[in-house]
Amino acid sequence: MKFPVHLVRRLVLMIGGEAMQSGFHFALNLALLHMLSAQGYGLFALAMVMGGVGLSYIRSLTAVPASIWMSKSSNRAGVDAHDVAFGTAALVVALLMAAGTAILMHLLGDPSGIAAGCFVGAWSLRSHMRTAFFTRRQQVVVSISDAAFTIAGTVLAGSAIWFARDVLQTVFYALAAANLFGIFVLVRLAGRRVRVSFRMPTRRRYTKLWRQLCWSGFSATTTNIQGQSLALLVAGIAGPAAYAPLAAVLVLFAPLRIISLAFVNMTQPELAKLMQNNETRRVWTQAKIWSLVMGLGGLAYGCAIMFVLPMIKSQALQDASVGFIGLFAIANFVPIMLYIMPRIVLEIFGDFRIVAFITMGGAIVGLALIAILLAVASPPWALLGSAVSETFVLVASWYFAHHRMWNIEHPDQQRHSRLGSWRRAVTFAAAKR
């Protein structure tokens, strides 16, 4: 099979925009790591975690479905109709995430929490719009918007750090303003009018897909429990200050999440079109190729970070063993990079239910192990429970994606899962042609 060179070109363009944002967030984390107390940096890290939660809900309930159904639409009217429906839903989800973040941050010790809520809401909404414009193949416009966000964020956050009395709150407001500016630039350069509609046809179009989307939303919930339980349990049981050393190391691995998101934005519309044309073999081959690339890349990146960790000095680290934390961080992120592609394959088929059950299993494993480890050992050991959870998701994702592809390619030789409980939840039937 010929290597997909055109996808490589698109990936380079997408990662360029993601790299700018990742570099800005990385630099801001390092700056605040040396300025804030352990309590303050722990709160900032938790706000970033809530931002990740918001992005996951946006991805599951609006961005990914929009990418799939917009790509499958045969005419411009269908594309626009789905864009309006999912864009309206994204606005609602972003507002809900903003309110939830404000309440949670206030309960954890943030004096107001409103600034953090504004940041998470604006970030979530911009994430959906980026995916929608990626689907419309306006990658250059999205990259310019990313640059505008990065420049605005650098100027505003830098000013907040230098001049503001309450650095944490002002930085949150600066990040919210930068995200809104990025949205403004995206819309202006694209030359499109953003439409939001709560009329019956729009609601009907979205609710018509709800049978699949409800499983996607459930999957987002279990994914957040599985992926963010570490932060929430450590902060809830030991306090935000205890989470600060873990956050200080984990933030160095944040570029891997950004790169993985770029892979999703790049490959999902392409693979959805291939599946629409019944080119299942090409889909499966590309999934294996990109998984190998991401897995090796994640491992190499983790090894490079291990050389950087001893150079980081901050009061927020509280004399924690950063090398120990770094090894567990690698054990967490390499499985994440390896299970992205089979998850994309399952989502393309609309198998949101099976993704939900996979992440639910990972969440149960992670919650149990992390809680046990926090009870008998220091907080860094909780990363071991998180790593086992990610490994569970890795194995299950490839297992079910392989069964799905086999049954589509061999409709007369159906294979069924040997796990009885999963067999009742998932039907491995051939896709409708």
BELFEN-V50929 format. One record per residue. SS is DSSP state (~ for helix, > for strand, _ for the rest). Layout:
ss=SS
ss=SS
This chain:
ss=_
ss=_
ss=_
ss=_
ss=~
ss=~
ss=~
ss=~
ss=~
ss=~
ss=~
ss=~
ss=~
ss=~
ss=~
ss=~
ss=~
ss=~
ss=~
ss=~
ss=~
ss=~
ss=~
ss=~
ss=~
ss=~
ss=~
ss=~
ss=~
ss=~
ss=~
ss=~
ss=~
ss=~
ss=~
ss=_
ss=_
ss=~
ss=~
ss=~
ss=~
ss=~
ss=~
ss=~
ss=~
ss=~
ss=~
ss=~
ss=~
ss=~
ss=~
ss=~
ss=~
ss=~
ss=~
ss=~
ss=~
ss=~
ss=~
ss=~
ss=~
ss=~
ss=~
ss=~
ss=~
ss=~
ss=~
ss=~
ss=~
ss=~
ss=~
ss=~
ss=_
ss=_
ss=_
ss=~
ss=~
ss=~
ss=~
ss=~
ss=~
ss=~
ss=~
ss=~
ss=~
ss=~
ss=~
ss=~
ss=~
ss=~
ss=~
ss=~
ss=~
ss=~
ss=~
ss=~
ss=~
ss=~
ss=~
ss=~
ss=~
ss=~
ss=~
ss=~
ss=~
ss=~
ss=~
ss=~
ss=_
ss=_
ss=_
ss=_
ss=_
ss=~
ss=~
ss=~
ss=~
ss=~
ss=~
ss=~
ss=~
ss=~
ss=~
ss=~
ss=~
ss=~
ss=~
ss=~
ss=~
ss=~
ss=~
ss=~
ss=~
ss=~
ss=~
ss=_
ss=_
ss=_
ss=~
ss=~
ss=~
ss=~
ss=~
ss=~
ss=~
ss=~
ss=~
ss=~
ss=~
ss=~
ss=~
ss=~
ss=~
ss=~
ss=~
ss=~
ss=~
ss=~
ss=~
ss=~
ss=~
ss=~
ss=~
ss=_
ss=_
ss=_
ss=~
ss=~
ss=~
ss=~
ss=~
ss=~
ss=~
ss=~
ss=~
ss=~
ss=~
ss=~
ss=~
ss=~
ss=~
ss=~
ss=~
ss=~
ss=~
ss=~
ss=~
ss=~
ss=~
ss=~
ss=_
ss=_
ss=_
ss=_
ss=_
ss=_
ss=_
ss=_
ss=_
ss=~
ss=~
ss=~
ss=~
ss=~
ss=~
ss=~
ss=~
ss=~
ss=_
ss=~
ss=~
ss=~
ss=~
ss=~
ss=~
ss=~
ss=~
ss=~
ss=~
ss=~
ss=~
ss=~
ss=~
ss=~
ss=~
ss=~
ss=~
ss=~
ss=~
ss=~
ss=~
ss=~
ss=~
ss=~
ss=~
ss=~
ss=~
ss=~
ss=_
ss=~
ss=~
ss=~
ss=~
ss=~
ss=~
ss=~
ss=~
ss=~
ss=~
ss=~
ss=~
ss=~
ss=~
ss=~
ss=~
ss=~
ss=~
ss=~
ss=~
ss=~
ss=~
ss=~
ss=~
ss=~
ss=~
ss=~
ss=~
ss=~
ss=~
ss=~
ss=~
ss=~
ss=~
ss=~
ss=~
ss=~
ss=_
ss=_
ss=_
ss=~
ss=~
ss=~
ss=~
ss=~
ss=~
ss=~
ss=~
ss=~
ss=~
ss=~
ss=~
ss=~
ss=~
ss=~
ss=~
ss=~
ss=~
ss=~
ss=~
ss=~
ss=~
ss=~
ss=~
ss=~
ss=~
ss=~
ss=~
ss=~
ss=~
ss=_
ss=_
ss=_
ss=_
ss=_
ss=~
ss=~
ss=~
ss=_
ss=_
ss=_
ss=_
ss=~
ss=~
ss=~
ss=~
ss=~
ss=~
ss=~
ss=~
ss=~
ss=~
ss=~
ss=~
ss=~
ss=~
ss=~
ss=~
ss=~
ss=~
ss=~
ss=~
ss=~
ss=~
ss=~
ss=~
ss=~
ss=~
ss=~
ss=_
ss=_
ss=_
ss=~
ss=~
ss=~
ss=~
ss=~
ss=~
ss=~
ss=~
ss=~
ss=~
ss=~
ss=~
ss=~
ss=~
ss=~
ss=~
ss=~
ss=~
ss=~
ss=~
ss=~
ss=~
ss=~
ss=~
ss=~
ss=_
ss=_
ss=~
ss=~
ss=~
ss=~
ss=~
ss=~
ss=~
ss=~
ss=~
ss=~
ss=~
ss=~
ss=~
ss=~
ss=~
ss=~
ss=~
ss=~
ss=~
ss=~
ss=~
ss=~
ss=~
ss=~
ss=~
ss=~
ss=~
ss=~
ss=~
ss=~
ss=~
ss=_
ss=_
ss=_
ss=_
ss=_
ss=_
ss=_
ss=_
ss=_
ss=_
ss=~
ss=~
ss=~
ss=~
ss=~
ss=~
ss=_
ss=_
ss=_
ss=_
ss=_
ss=_
ss=_
ss=_
